Every structure is written in C-alpha cells, then in structure tokens.
Amino acid sequence: MAKLIIDGVEHTIIDGSRIDELCEKQGIPFSCNSGVCGTCQIEILEGAENLSGLNDEERDLGMDPHNRLSCQCSIKGGVVKITY
C-alpha cells in the first residue's frame, strides 16, 4: 500500500492506483479530466519517483516531475507528498 499525503493529510492507496479521485475529494479542482486544461495541477514535494512518468499531455503543458496533473498520475508505491 502506498501513501499519498495531500497538504499534510495522509491517505493510504493501493499501489498502481490513479490519484485523481482522491485528489478531487481533497479539494483539488478538476475540469476536463483528460490532461488538456491544466486545472488539476499539483506540486510534488516528495516522492516524484513514486509516480507514473510524465505523459504527452503533461509535456505539452510544460509540466515536469515536480509539477504534474493529478488527473494523469498513478502512484507506483511508497510515499508521495503533494500540495496544490
């Protein structure tokens, strides 16, 4: 089981899971859910290596391993700490 920490609140999540639903429940704004609008941008404070890699949609919006779209990320395992 992985741990996703959103603004100091720790959540347990199954390894390999997408993080979008949990992020939305914690107040991160969403709009398109397809990686086009950039609304759900998050900052990765720790554990960037524990997330899936950047995809084409994120690269097109100028994202990097520490600034991602939560609608496009899965957690591989370990601990990831984010803010928005």
Order of alpha helices (4+ residues) and beta strands (2+ residues): beta-beta-alpha-beta-alpha-beta-beta
